[in-house]
Amino acid sequence: GAGDRSAGLTQRPPRGDEPDLVVLDERMKQLHRLLRAVAQGTISVLLLGETGVGKEVIARTIHRYSPRATRPFVSINCAAIPEALLESELFGHERGAFTGAVKDKVGLLETAVGGTMFLDEVGEMPMPAQAKLLRAIELREIVRVGGVKPRPVDVRFVSATNRDLEALIEARAFRRDLFFRLNGIAVTVPPLRERLTELEGLARRFLTEFARSLGKPEPRLSPAAAAALRQHAWPGNVRELRNVVERAVLLCDDGEIRTEHLSLGDAPQPSSSQPLAPIEDDEPP
């Protein structure tokens, strides 16, 4: 999930299994039953939750459960792309639409036709792009930047935010009509500290993944290290756990991860793959 954010956008075929997905907690089991039901239609889904809870993983899961699973899943992080480029990325542009537009560009919405479009950090979308997105959802068509010809787009929208969209609407920073279009059904993803039954399973999943990528034998988690993981507050959620485990796999050299390899006493480490955008101020404490 989070590793794609440096580019701001990704397009990957659906995978058979999600590396960040461990469903043991009762609330998460209920959430997945809801996702399976919701996935069968084309209703827009708005994913709510703190930064790092795995909203992109949930979006991919909706796509995988849906009749669109064989079609593209296309993701864009609205906070990671400069405002001047966002419309061009989403809607495409015609040659000559602006300085530097030397050839036609197909936008991500056209790329996602037949599949699912995931709008991450949708609360950061600038107002002009919001207006164009609303039109795309209502008319099921887009017009490229600098173009005049409408192009049909059959896309299922899944959006995610860690912002209070109602407050943004009140501040006139988010369109109420777009909010109603994106919020066909709202799904809240609980923070990691509220689903600690999944902590060890996620940690082991990440251990396996990182050890394999480094070509190292999978290290053991010492009982003290496992206890330290359970006692940590996880302000950065699943993304923080992923970073902690990756660092521990790199630091341990004798096949056992001990508490000193976890560095949990330090300030939470920002993910290197997070966009350097001024959105982190709005994270819940």
C-alpha positions in Angstrom: 0.0 0.0 0.0 2.0 2.9 1.2 5.1 2.4 -0.9 3.5 3.9 -4.0 2.9 7.3 -2.5 6.2 8.9 -3.5 5.0 8.8 -7.1 1.6 10.0 -6.1 -0.1 7.7 -8.5 0.0 4.0 -9.3 -1.6 1.6 -11.7 -1.3 -2.1 -10.9 -3.3 -5.1 -11.9 -5.3 -6.6 -9.0 -3.2 -9.1 -7.0 -4.4 -12.4 -5.6 -3.6 -11.4 -2.1 -2.9 -8.2 -0.3 0.4 -8.2 1.7 -1.0 -5.8 4.3 -4.2 -7.7 4.9 -4.7 -9.6 8.1 -8.3 -9.9 9.3 -8.6 -11.3 12.9 -10.3 -8.4 14.8 -14.1 -8.7 15.1 -14.6 -5.1 13.8 -12.4 -5.8 10.8 -14.3 -9.0 10.1 -17.5 -7.0 10.1 -15.8 -4.4 7.9 -14.9 -7.1 5.3 -18.4 -8.5 5.2 -19.6 -4.9 4.5 -16.9 -4.5 1.8 -17.9 -7.7 0.1 -21.6 -6.5 -0.1 -20.7 -3.0 -1.2 -18.2 -4.2 -3.8 -20.9 -5.9 -5.9 -22.4 -2.5 -7.0 -20.9 0.7 -8.3 -21.8 2.9 -5.4 -19.1 5.4 -4.5 -17.2 4.5 -1.3 -15.6 7.0 1.1 -12.9 5.5 3.4 -12.4 7.4 6.6 -9.6 6.9 9.1 -6.3 8.1 10.5 -3.2 8.3 8.4 -1.5 5.0 7.9 -4.5 2.7 8.8 -4.3 1.0 5.4 -7.1 2.8 3.4 -5.4 1.9 0.1 -5.4 -1.8 1.0 -9.1 -1.5 1.8 -9.7 0.2 -1.6 -7.8 -2.6 -3.4 -9.9 -5.1 -1.4 -13.2 -3.5 -2.6 -11.8 -3.7 -6.2 -10.8 -7.4 -5.8 -14.2 -8.4 -4.4 -16.0 -6.5 -7.2 -17.1 -7.7 -10.7 -14.4 -5.2 -11.9 -11.5 -7.2 -10.4 -10.0 -8.0 -13.8 -10.0 -4.4 -14.9 -7.6 -1.7 -13.8 -7.2 -0.4 -10.3 -5.7 3.1 -10.6 -4.6 5.2 -7.6 -3.8 8.8 -7.2 -2.7 10.6 -4.1 -4.2 14.1 -4.4 -1.8 15.5 -1.8 1.4 14.3 -3.6 0.8 15.9 -6.9 1.3 19.7 -7.5 -2.0 21.5 -8.0 -0.9 22.6 -11.4 -0.5 19.0 -12.6 -3.4 17.3 -10.8 -6.1 18.1 -13.5 -3.7 16.9 -16.3 -3.0 13.7 -14.4 -6.6 12.9 -13.7 -8.3 14.1 -16.9 -5.4 14.1 -19.4 -4.6 16.9 -21.8 -4.5 17.7 -25.5 -1.2 18.7 -27.2 -0.6 22.4 -26.8 -3.0 22.8 -23.9 -0.3 24.5 -21.9 3.4 25.1 -22.1 5.2 21.8 -22.2 2.2 19.8 -23.4 4.0 18.6 -26.5 1.8 15.6 -27.1 -1.7 14.2 -26.1 -1.8 12.6 -22.7 -4.4 10.1 -21.5 -5.5 10.9 -18.0 -5.8 8.4 -15.2 -9.7 8.4 -15.3 -9.5 7.2 -18.9 -6.8 4.6 -17.9 -9.2 3.3 -15.2 -12.2 2.8 -17.6 -14.1 -0.4 -16.6 -12.2 -0.5 -13.3 -11.8 1.4 -10.0 -10.4 4.8 -9.4 -8.9 5.4 -6.0 -8.6 9.0 -4.9 -6.4 9.1 -1.8 -6.3 12.2 0.4 -9.3 13.5 -1.6 -9.7 16.4 0.9 -6.6 17.9 -0.5 -8.0 18.2 -4.0 -8.1 21.8 -5.3 -11.5 23.4 -6.1 -11.0 23.5 -9.9 -10.3 19.8 -10.0 -13.2 19.1 -7.7 -15.6 20.9 -10.2 -14.3 18.8 -13.1 -14.5 15.6 -11.0 -18.1 16.3 -10.1 -18.9 16.7 -13.7 -17.1 13.4 -14.6 -19.1 11.5 -11.9 -22.5 13.1 -12.9 -22.1 12.8 -16.7 -19.9 9.7 -16.7 -17.6 11.5 -19.1 -14.5 13.7 -19.1 -13.0 16.4 -21.2 -9.2 16.6 -21.4 -7.5 19.8 -20.4 -7.4 22.0 -23.5 -9.9 19.7 -25.3 -13.5 20.0 -26.3 -14.6 16.4 -27.1 -16.2 14.6 -24.1 -14.9 11.0 -23.6 -17.0 8.4 -21.8 -15.6 7.0 -18.5 -17.2 4.1 -16.7 -15.3 4.2 -13.4 -16.1 3.1 -9.9 -14.9 5.7 -7.4 -13.3 4.9 -4.0 -12.0 7.9 -2.0 -10.1 8.2 1.2 -9.4 11.0 3.6 -8.0 11.6 7.1 -9.5 15.1 7.1 -12.9 16.2 8.4 -14.6 16.9 5.1 -17.7 18.5 6.8 -15.3 21.1 8.3 -13.7 21.6 4.9 -17.1 22.2 3.4 -17.9 24.7 6.1 -14.6 26.5 5.3 -15.5 26.4 1.6 -12.5 24.3 0.8 -14.5 21.2 -0.3 -17.7 21.1 -2.5 -20.8 19.8 -0.7 -22.2 18.4 -3.9 -19.0 16.4 -4.6 -19.0 15.2 -1.0 -22.5 13.7 -1.5 -21.4 12.1 -4.8 -18.3 10.5 -3.2 -20.0 9.5 0.0 -22.4 6.9 -1.4 -21.4 4.9 1.6 -18.8 5.8 4.3 -16.6 3.2 5.8 -14.4 4.0 8.8 -11.2 2.0 9.1 -10.3 1.6 12.8 -6.8 2.5 14.0 -4.3 -0.2 14.8 -4.5 0.4 18.5 -8.2 -0.6 18.4 -7.4 -3.9 16.6 -4.4 -5.2 18.5 -5.4 -8.8 17.8 -4.1 -8.2 14.3 -0.8 -6.7 15.4 1.3 -9.9 15.6 -0.1 -11.3 12.3 0.7 -8.0 10.5 4.2 -7.9 12.1 4.9 -11.5 10.9 3.5 -10.7 7.4 5.9 -7.8 7.2 8.8 -9.8 8.7 8.4 -12.4 5.9 8.1 -9.8 3.2 11.2 -7.8 4.2 13.4 -10.8 5.0 12.5 -12.3 1.5 13.2 -9.0 -0.2 16.6 -8.8 1.5 17.4 -12.4 0.8 17.8 -13.0 4.6 16.4 -15.9 6.6 13.2 -14.8 8.4 14.2 -13.6 11.9 12.4 -14.7 15.1 10.6 -12.1 17.2 11.8 -12.3 20.8 9.1 -12.5 23.5 10.3 -9.1 24.8 10.1 -7.6 21.4 6.6 -9.0 20.8 5.5 -7.6 24.2 7.0 -4.2 23.3 5.0 -4.2 20.0 1.8 -4.8 22.0 2.5 -2.0 24.5 3.2 0.7 21.8 0.5 3.2 21.0 1.0 3.1 17.2 0.2 6.7 16.4 1.3 6.0 12.8 -0.9 2.9 12.6 -0.1 0.0 10.1 2.4 2.2 8.2 4.4 2.8 11.3 4.4 -0.9 12.2 5.6 -1.6 8.6 8.5 0.9 9.1 9.4 -0.5 12.5 9.5 -4.1 11.2 11.5 -3.1 8.1 14.1 -1.3 10.2 14.3 -4.2 12.7 14.9 -6.7 9.9 17.7 -4.5 8.6 19.3 -4.0 12.1 19.1 -7.6 13.5 22.0 -9.7 12.4 21.7 -12.9 14.5 18.3 -14.2 13.5 16.4 -12.7 16.4 14.6 -9.3 16.6 15.1 -7.9 20.1 13.6 -4.7 21.6 16.6 -2.6 20.8 16.0 -3.3 17.1 12.5 -1.9 17.2 13.5 1.7 18.3 10.1 2.2 19.8 11.3 4.8 22.3 12.1 7.2 19.5 9.7 9.7 18.0 7.5 8.0 15.3 9.5 7.8 12.1 7.8 9.4 9.1 7.5 7.0 6.2 10.0 7.9 3.5 7.3 7.2 1.0 4.8 9.7 2.4 4.3 12.8 0.3 6.1 15.9 1.7 2.8 17.8 1.7 1.5 20.0 4.5 -1.2 17.6 5.5 0.4 15.9 8.4 -0.6 18.8 10.7 -4.2 17.6 10.5 -3.5 14.1 11.7 -5.3 13.0 14.8 -3.0 13.1 17.9 
